Amino acid sequence: MGYATTMLRGKVGIATLIAGVVVLAGCGSGGARKVRFADGVLGGKPVAERVAMPDGGELVVADINAFRDSITLPLSMLVEELEIIPLESRNEALFQSGNVTVSDNYIGIATNVPRSFKLFDRSGKYLRDIGHEGRGPGEYGMIYSAAIDEESQTIYILPWQTEQLLVFGIDGSIRKPVKLAYGSSKGVFDINADGTISLATLPFGSPVWAWTQDREGNVINEIANPAPERHVDFSSEIVAGRNAGGFDPYMMIFGNPSSDTLGRYDVAAGRVRSLFTVKNILSKRPPYYMYGELPGHFYGRFAPGMEQVGANVSQGLPPQNFIVDKETLQGAFFGLAIDELGGLDVGDWPEFSQGYYIGNFTTIGLKRQLGELIASGRIPDPDVLQRVVALNDSLLEEDNNVVLLGKLRNN
């Protein structure tokens, strides 16, 4: 990797600074690097097989018992470059935590404290809040998912427990909401090229869990609840990565008694096409598990059990993450580390969404981790050490969050 020298709040750093954004980019001859894991890194023997499907597609079936290796996976193996974006810290921009929505020029944060949707540009400059908490027009309680459509200058917000998809202009104006054909408790959605909307929701007793509709609420096609007898409660979640060119909703059911499959919603065909599943996952007795797709890999995680943390309180043990190369079918358990920042640990729940690795760090937490890395002496490369020291020195504990974005390699 190569870097240029610039200034971070008066400190010399090894990075490329663009309007306040630190961009750490891989370089080399011959254009983009095609990344595949070598034998011995993920293990020489495949952990999965390909199964031909009746619809002409292909299902990759991994066996959780075939995974032997545990590796620390450097983030640079999966992303083209890493952007380090300190968000503006004026009072109205501040928040404690939230889910990140990304577009080419904007970052949206569906925040929990306060409950709002805060819009920033890609340099981290705060622009405005979109809508606000309440029960009136353009208002919401908690936000479950959101999308930014720059072409139409539109922001879509799907709250919890809702009968409509809220619609706003990027300028903050309130637009006509979209009536949903079915109510959404916890839901995800995708805006199709023809303007129709595909949605998927946790089916609390509903016969339908996914559908495509027009802007007036008319159903174009729908997908039946695959297990209407299965108990679903609010401990469960639904996710959609959208990392590999499609809408891939996945229900992460707490206490799931069945072996599920990751699929992609084929809107034209009105069906979900199966992509990836794991044999023997239930032998681990997980309270939950999930699968996702990257451009060159499938990945997943499961909790290996529960632990009691109080007289009548239990919680899931830290999850185990695993990854499978789509081409070689090699795989391993993994932990993700940001090698551009000296091996910074991203934690148990690395997020891959909308074609990016996304990290949303509190500044005080990030400074603590950077300080521990510096003090540990575990960064042998002097250029990387200088970069980590410069970033740490540039941040103040009372600053707003720092967002890390890594564009996924399209390999």
N, C-alpha and C positions, 0 to 999 in steps of 0.2 A: 504494500500500500504506500501511497505517496501523499505528502501534505505540503501546503504552503504556510508561511508564517504570517500571523496577524495579531491583533490585540483583543483581549477580552477584559473589558473594564480596566484598561491600563496595565494588564498583565500579559506578558508574552505567551502565546499559545501556539501549538502546532496544529493548525486547522485551516479551513477556509471560512471566513466570516462573510455572510451575505445578509445585509440588513438585520444584523443581530442574531442570525441563525448560524450555528456552527455546523458545517457539512463535512463529514469525514467520508471520503469517497475512495473506493478501490481503484487502482489503476494498473495498466499492463498493456502489452502489445497485442494487436490483433482484435481489438474491440472487446465486447462483453465476454467475461470468463464463464465457460460452461462448467458448472459445479456438480460433481458426482462424488459420493463418498467412496474412497478406495477400500479394497479388501483389507480387513484388519482394523478398520476404524468402526464400521458398523457390524463387522463380523463377516467372515467369508461365505457362510451359508445363508441362503434366503430364509426369511421368516414368514414368507407369504407365497401364495400361488394365485394364478389367474384363472377365473372361471367364466366361461362363455355364457351369456345370458340369452334367453329366448328372443329379446328385442334386438339382438345384434350387438349389444354393448358388452362390457367386460366388468366383472366384479373382482376386486382384489381382496383376498381372504387371508388375513394374517392369523397366526396362532400365538397367543400370548405366552404359551409355554416354550416357544421356540426362541424367544428373546433371551440372550445370554449376557451381552455386554451392557455396561453402563458407562456413558461417556459425558464429558463436558463439551457441549456443542458451541463453537464460536459463532456468534451472530453473523459475522461476515461471510460465513458459508451460505447464508440464506438471503442476505440483503445486498443490494447494489451499493448503498451508501447510508450513512446514519446522520440524520439531522438532529441537533440538540437545540431545542427551542425554549428559552426562558420566556414564560408568559408575562405580559405587562402586569405591574403590581399596584396600579392605582386602586382605590378602595372598591369601586364598583366592579372591578375585574376579579377580585379575590374569591376563592372557593376552597373547600377542603378536599373533596374527591368528586369523581364523576367519570362517565364513559365518554370516549373520544370518537367524534365523527370527522372524517378527513375528506377534503376535495383538493383539487390542484392548487387553489389559492386561499383556502380557508380551513380553520380548525374550529369545530364546535364541541363544547363540553356540556353534556347533560349532567348538571351538578346535583348533588344531594343536599349539601349545606352551603348556600341556600338552594332551594329547588328552583332551577332556572336553566335556560339554554344559553350559554355565553359564547358569543362569536368572536373569534380572533382571526387575523390574517396569518399567513404562513410564516411571517417574521415574529409572531407573538404579540402583535399590537392588538389591544382590546378594541373592538368596534362597537358592540352593543349587546344587550340581552334581547333574545327573540321570545316574545310572549312572556308570561310570568305566571306564578302560582295563583290559582283561584278557580272559580266555577263558572265564570262568564265566557263570552266569545274570545277566542284566542288564548284561553287560560287552561291550565292543566295542574294535576297533582304531581305524581312522580312520572318521569319519562322513562319508557322502556327501550325505545329505539328511535333513530332519527337518520335523515339523509340530507345531503346538500347537493342540489342540482344546479350547477353554475350556468348551464346552457339556458335554462329558463329563469335563472335568478330566483330560485325557489328553495325553501327549507321545509322539509316534512318532519313532523313530530308525532310519534305514536305513543300516547300515554298508557299507563296501566289502566285496566278496567275501563275500556272505552268503546263507544259505538261509532267513532269517527277518527279519521286521520287529519290532524291539524295541518294547515298550509299557511306559510308566511313568505313574504318577500325577503331577500337577503338584506334589504333596507329596514327590515323590522315590521313592515306593513302586514296587516292581517288579511288573508285571502279566504275565499270560500272553502270550508272544510270538505273532505270527501266522506260521504256516508258509507260505512262499512256494511257489506252484505251480511256478515256475521260479527257478533261482538268479539272483542279481543281482550283477554285478561292480561296475559303476557304474550307479546307478539313481535314478530320481525316482518320486514317487507322489502320489496324491490320495485323500483320504478322501471317499467319496460320501455323499450325504444319507441313503441307506438302510443305511449301515454297511459296504457293500462297499468294496473297495479297488482302485483302478486303478494300475497300475505300468508303467513303461517302463525298459528297460535297454539298455546297449550290447550288441549281440548278437555275442558272441565265438563265431561258428560256430553259434549257436542258430537254429532255424527261426522262432522267435517273438521279437519285440522289445517288444511291449506286450500287456497283458491285464488283465482285471478278474476278481477272485476274491472269494469269501466269506472269513470269518475262519478257516475250517477248511482253506483251501487249494484249494477246489474252483473250477475255472475256469468263469466265466460266459460270457465271450467272449475272443477273442484276435486279435491282429493279426500277420500273417506278416512276417517279416524282408523288407523291400522289395528288398534286394540281398544275398542270402546269399553271393554270390561276392566281395563287396567286402571288402578287408582292413581289419580293425579292430584297433587295438592300444591300449595304455594311454596313448598320447599324445592320444587322442580323449576327448571329454567328452559328457555328455548333460545338457540343461537343460530346465526348464519354468518359464515366467514366472508363469502364473496371474494375469495382470493384467487380463484382459478377460472374466472370467466363465466360464472353462473350463480344462481340463487340456490343455496344448499342449506335449507333449514334443518335443524337437528334438535330433537327433544331430549334434554338431559333430565330424565325422570328419577327422582329420589326413590331409592328402593326398587329400582326396575327389575322385575323378575324375568324379563325376556332378553334375548340377544338381538340388539338392534343393528341397523345398517345406515351408513351415511349415504344420502342420495342427492341428486341435483334435480330441481324442478324444471322439467321440460315443458315450458308454457305452450308451445305450439302443439305438442302431442297431448297435453292435459294429463301428464303423469310424472311421477318421480322415478328417475332412473338410478338404480343402485350402483354405488361406486366402491364402497369399502366397508368391511366388517372384520370382526376379530373373533376367532374361535376360542372357547374356554375362558372368555372374560368373566363369566359368572362364577368360575371356580375360585376367583379371588375374593368372592363375596363382597363386591364393592357396594357401598351405599349409593354411589352414582358413578357414571363413566360417560365419556363423550369422545366423538371423533371429529376431525376437521381435515380440510384439504388445503395444500399449498401448491404452487405451480409445478414443483417437481417431486412432491412428497405427500403422503398422508401422515397424519399424526393423531395422537389421542392421549387421554389421561384417565386414570381411575384412582379412587381413594382405596387404599388397601384395607380399610376397616374403620371402626369407630373407636373413640376413646372417651371415657367418662371424665368430665371436667368440673362436675358439681354433683350435689346430692341427687338431682334428678335431671341432669343436663349432660348430653353427649355431643361430640362433634366428630366430623370426619378427620382421619389422619391426613398428613400432608400427601398430596397426590403424587403418583408416579406418571411421568410423561414418557411417551414412546413415539418413535418416528420410523417410517418405512419409505425407502426410495422407490418411486414409481417404476423406474427403469430396471434396476438390479434386484429389487425386492429384498434387499438387505435391510436390517433394522437394528435398533438398540433402544434401551432406556436412555433418557438424556436429561441433563440440566442445561439451561441456556445461560451463557455468559457473554457480556459485551466486551470482546477482545480489544476493540478500539479504545476502550476505557479501562484497560488493565485487567480485564476479566471480571468486571462488575457483574454481580449476581442479579438476575432479573426476578428471582423469587419462584414460587411454586406454580404460578399461573401466568406464564408468558402469553401475551395476547397477539394473535395474528388476525387481522380484520381489514377488509376493504383494500387488500393488496399490500398491506404494510405490517411490519412489526410495530406495535404501539406500546410505549411505556409512558405512564402518567405518574411522575414522581413528585412528592412533596419536597420542597427545597431542603427542609431540615433533615428529612430522611436521606436524600441524595448526598448531602454534605457529610452526613454521618458515615455512609458507606464509602464515599471517596476518601474521607479521612482515615478510615480503617485500612483501606487498600494502601494508602501512602505509608502509613505507619508499619504495615506488615512486612515491607521489604520484598513483596512477591512480584514486583513489576521489574523484570530485568532489563527491558528495553528503555534506554534513557529518553528517547523521543516520546514514548507512550507515557512514561512517568511525568515528563514535563507537561504533557497535555492534560493529564489528570490533575496535577497541581494547579495549573492555570485555570481549569474549569472550577475546581473547588474554591480557589481564591476569588473568582469572579462572582460567586453566589453569596447572598446574605440569607441567614436563617429565616428572616421574616418575609422574604420574597414569595411571590406566587409560585405555583407549580412549574415544573420543567417537563415538557413533552419531548419524548424521543420517538422519532419516526424513521423506520428503515424500509425503503421500498423493496419489496420482495423480488428476488431474481426470477426472471421469466424463463427458467431453464427446464 
